[in-house]
Amino acid sequence: MKFLDRNKPIATCSSEACDGCEVRETLHCHFTGIDLTHFLLIASPSFIAGGAGIYHMSGWLLIPWLLIVAGYFGFVEIRVMCSHCPHYAEEGSSLTCWANYGLPKIWKYRPGPMNLLEKIVFFAGFALVWGYPLFFLIYGAQLLLLILYLATLAGFFMTLRRFLCTRCMNFACPLNNVTNEVRMKFLARNPGIAEAWTKRT
């Protein structure tokens, strides 16, 4: 699998080398297969539990959900959230990050914060993706699967916020949990992004 060279600054960075950079110790400027595996391991259980609940009602009901998941994460989320990420500025026609590896970059790069409409669409997509299975789990009175689904979903978001969102360089994402001190250090090395945030805030 292809990932960025960890010894080479990202496209938006003004530094000539990564050696001695304190930002790299606190942010994920580069990604590895381990990061991707970690994300898939925490994200997959809720999708498996939700899918099982839908399938228990009818296998045909899985089709709309799979289309929703593919359409949102592969098309909509890329536009409203991912296109604001510094990683999106890298060369290549597809993403090589830990969350959306391999998805096409069909939108232009948009440094700076998300606007209100983008945030609404972002959260609406989340509600639709994870709310769809919830309806069938409740309607079908699938108590054990419902508990498993809610537990794995809560575990996913708690782990995401605690271990991944605290190191993510996409400050535009509403889930981003990086401290202001670290943000300032990153923006100091990425003046183009800093300028975009100044103009939009």
N, C-alpha and C positions, 0 to 999 in steps of 0.2 A: 504494500500500500504506500502511496506517496504522501509525504508530509513535508513541511517546510524544514529547511536546514536550521537546526537549533543554534548554530554558530554564526548565522547571518541575520542581521537586523531585519525586521519586517518592512514592507514596502513604505509604510508611512513614517517610519522612524528616521530621525536625523542623525543618529549615531552611526559611526563607521564600523563599530564592532560591538559584540554582546559581552565581551570580557569586562568584568568589573561592574556591570549594570545591576543595580540593586532592584530595579523594577522586575527583572526576570525571576527574582527570588519570590516575588509576591503575586505576580500576574502570569497567566498563561498566554504569552505572546506566541508561543509555538506549541504544537500539539503532537502527540504520539499515539501509537496504536493502543497503548495502555489507557490513555485518556478516553479514547473511543470505546474501548471494552468496558471501562468503568461506567460510562454513561449508559451503554446498552444494558448492562447488568441491573442498573437501578431503574431504568425506564421500562424494560420488557415485562416484569411481573404484572403491572397493572393492566397492560394491554392483553396479556394472556388471560388474566382473570376476567376482564371485561368481555373479551372475545368468546370465552367459554360460556358466559352467561347469555350472550346474544345467540350463540349457536344452539344452546339448550332450548331456546324458544323457536328458532328456525334458522337453518343455514343460509337461507336466502337473505335474511336480515343483516348478515355480515357484509354483504356487497355494498349497501349504501354507506355503512360505517367505514369500510376500507377505502371507498372513494373519498369520503370526507377527510380521513386521515392523510391520504396521499395528496389530495388537493390543498389541504391547509399547510402541511409541513413542507410539501414540495413546491408550492407555488405562492400561496398567500403569505405565510410567515416569512419566506425569503424576502418578499417585497417590503413588508411593514417593519420588520425587525432586523433580519440578517444584513440587509443592504446598508445598514448604518454601522456595521461592525468593521473595525480596521482590517480584519482578516479578509474582508470582501474586496479590498483593494489589491490583493495579491494577484499575480499573473495566473492565467489559466481560466478555463471555462466552467470549472466546478469547484465546490467548496471542499476543503480538506481539514475542517475543524472537528471538534469532538462530538458535536450534536447533529450536524447535518452533512456528514461526510458523503461526498459523491453527488450531491444534488447540484443541478445546473445553476449558474449565475446568469439569469436571463434579464435581470434588472440592472440599472446603473448604480454605481457606488454613491451613497448619500451620507457623507460624514455629518455628525451632529445628532441632536436628539430627535426622537420620534415626536410627531405632532399628535394632537388629541385624537383625531380620527384613526390614526395608526394604532394607538394604544387601545382604543375601543375594539377595533378589528382583531387585535392581538388577543385580548381577553375573551372576546366573543368566540374566537376559534377554539380556545382552550375549553370553554364551556360546552361547545358543540362536540368536540372530540371526546371529552371525558364524561359529558352528560348523557350522550347517546346510550352507552352500556348501562349507565345508572338507571335509566328509565326501565329497561327490560329486566334488570335485576330486582327492582322494586315491584314492578307489575307482575312478574312471574313468581314473586315471593321466594326468591332464591337466597335465603338468609345467609347460609354459609359462604356462598360466593360473594354476596354483597359485603359481608364483613371482610373477606379476603381482599376484595377489590378496594374497599375504602382504606384498609390497612396498607396495602402496597402503594396506593396512590399517595397517601399521606407520607409514607416512607420515602417515596420518590422525591416529592417536593421538599421535604425536610432535608434530605441528603443533598439535593440540588442546591438549595439556598445556603447550606452550611459549608459544603466542600467545593462546589463548582462556581456558583455565582459570586463567591467572595474572591475568586481569582480570574474572573472573566473580563476581558478588555472591551467588551461591547457595553459601554456605559449607557447607551440608549435604551437597552432592554429594561423594562419595568421591574424585572426580577433581580437585576444587578445589585450585588451587595458589597461592592468594593468600597473601602473607606475613602474618605475625601483626601486624606494625606497621600494615599497611593495613587489616586486619580490625578492629583496635581503633579506627581513625579512622572507619571506616564505622559500627560499632556505636555510637560516641559520638553520631552524627547520627541513629541509628535506635534509640531507646531501647526500643521495643516488641519489636524483634528481640533486642536485648541481653538483655532480661528473659527472653524465651523460652529463650535459650541458657543463661542462668544456672540456670533451673529444671530444664533437662533434662540438665545436665552436672554 
